[in-house]
Amino acid sequence: MTGASGRSDQVRKLIEVWREDAGATYHSWFLWDERIKNFRSIRRGIQQVVAEIEAGTFGVAYRGSSLETVVHSIAEQRQIFKGADHAFLWKPKLRIPDIYESPTNQRAFGRLLHNCVCCDTAEDVIGHIREIDGLKIKGLGPAVANMLYFLHPTLIPPFNTAIVKGYNALTSSKVKLGSWEQFLAMRSGILDLNDEFRDLLSNDLGAIGGMLFDIGSGRYPAPPPIEDAAADWYARLDAVREEARHLSKAQLARDEEDRSHSEIQAWLRDLGIALGFRIWIAANDRGRLFNGVPLGCDCLEHLPDQIATAPGADAVRLIDVLWIDPQEPCVRAAFEVEHSTSIYSGIVRMLDLALSGGNLDGIADMFLVAPDARERDVRAQMARPAFSRIADLNMAYLPYGELASHREQIARFGTGMKAIRAIAKRL
């Protein structure tokens, strides 16, 4: 065992030797001219995987898929990524990874990639990792981190058996393969190492990943461990677990809120379809799942041109549910679901819809849909001077309870807007 100061000096000398070694990954891969070009092509390939999963054309096999093309491109990134495809090869006896035969798991995998393409902070990426981890999809573990590395090289380190071996050897940790939890704890240690020796490494975590790979592959022996090094690893693992517990409690509350909001949107969607209307789901909610089905299923993919090009159209696209005339480019009903969010913003979007028609006579019936207990909040907002002309609109409050009690009968026996108006309360 050596002290922390002496150990730091030894690690620094090791990194210096590694940087000068023409056969090590620093020169053979990290400084390779083609490496940056490969980032662009791999990113495009990941977007293709997402597009095919969203379109339902990805298929049920790894061989010949867009995913095979992406992972093969990663595996060609010199020795460090050799064998990157092993984790994605279909193993029929184990039925892993379970993203080929399970459409639900396949869509979840697509959402992970899509969300990580679109986000740009470590918190967001880790949040999406925790989400996929929570689904416990068989065989879909931190090997996916290699794909995420090519999306966010400054946030996510590359991952494989040799890198894990190198990290364990350098830090006396006990990282196990196949666990996202273990990967996140290892990531925190890699970030600390990278910060300590940033002058010799890079913001791009591929550099330190390459060094760990060379240690794990046996090219260099690791310096002797420092005292209590294993305790540091367990502290990191406990921190990751505690953060997960804290986030899961918060997520449960958010999930309940989202479930209620999404459930009401699904009710209104299905009711509108039963009554013969074309349905628009808010642009930012179309992919949200309720009972495993996207809210935008069987709905319009684009607003009619006359609505999409009218003044205020950007706000109208975000109204939770629109019922559009089956023949004419005209909104017949608009619904803003205010489960626990600001009622004010929903009213403003309704006004944008009304004004887009060129007058305040009201081109649609407008409903603020909220829990029964929020009626006072709805009426208080409507009484604000800013909304003094709201009486000129066909706006009403639709309680959850009334919708829950009568929606099935309305869907079966109702026509047009008469029945839904009957259970709403005028404002």
Stockholm file with secondary structure:
# STOCKHOLM 1.0

chainA/1-427         MTGASGRSDQVRKLIEVWREDAGATYHSWFLWDERIKNFRSIRRGIQQVVAEIEAGTFGVAYRGSSLETVVHSIAEQRQIFKGADHAFLWKPKLRIPDIYESPTNQRAFGRLLHNCVCCDTAEDVIGHIREIDGLKIKGLGPAVANMLYFLHPTLIPPFNTAIVKGYNALTSSKVKLGSWEQFLAMRSGILDLNDEFRDLLSNDLGAIGGMLFDIGSGRYPAPPPIEDAAADWYARLDAVREEARHLSKAQLARDEEDRSHSEIQAWLRDLGIALGFRIWIAANDRGRLFNGVPLGCDCLEHLPDQIATAPGADAVRLIDVLWIDPQEPCVRAAFEVEHSTSIYSGIVRMLDLALSGGNLDGIADMFLVAPDARERDVRAQMARPAFSRIADLNMAYLPYGELASHREQIARFGTGMKAIRAIAKRL
#=GR chainA/1-427 SS CBCHHHHHHHHHHHHHHHHHCTTSHIIIIITCTHHHHHHHHHHHHHHHHHHHHHHTCSCSCSTTSHHHHHHHHHHTSTGGGTTTTGGGSCBTTTTBSTTSSCHHHHHHHHHHHHHHHHCCSHHHHHHHHHHHHHTTCTTCCGGGHHHHHHHCTTTSCCCCHHHHHHHHHHHCCCCCTTCHHHHHHHHHHHHHHHHHTTTTSCSSTHHHHHHHHHHHTTSSCCCCCBTTHHHHHHHHHHHHHHHHHHHHHHHHHHHHHHHHHHHHHHHHHHHHHHTTCEEEECTTTTTCEETTEETTTTSCSSCCHHHHTSTTHHHHTTSSEEEECSSSSCEEEEEEECSSSCHHHHHHHHHHHHHHTTSSSCSSEEEEEECGGGHHHHHHHHTSGGGGGGGGSCEEEEEHHHHHHHHHHHHHHCCTTHHHHHHSEEC
#=GC SS_cons         CBCHHHHHHHHHHHHHHHHHCTTSHIIIIITCTHHHHHHHHHHHHHHHHHHHHHHTCSCSCSTTSHHHHHHHHHHTSTGGGTTTTGGGSCBTTTTBSTTSSCHHHHHHHHHHHHHHHHCCSHHHHHHHHHHHHHTTCTTCCGGGHHHHHHHCTTTSCCCCHHHHHHHHHHHCCCCCTTCHHHHHHHHHHHHHHHHHTTTTSCSSTHHHHHHHHHHHTTSSCCCCCBTTHHHHHHHHHHHHHHHHHHHHHHHHHHHHHHHHHHHHHHHHHHHHHHTTCEEEECTTTTTCEETTEETTTTSCSSCCHHHHTSTTHHHHTTSSEEEECSSSSCEEEEEEECSSSCHHHHHHHHHHHHHHTTSSSCSSEEEEEECGGGHHHHHHHHTSGGGGGGGGSCEEEEEHHHHHHHHHHHHHHCCTTHHHHHHSEEC
//
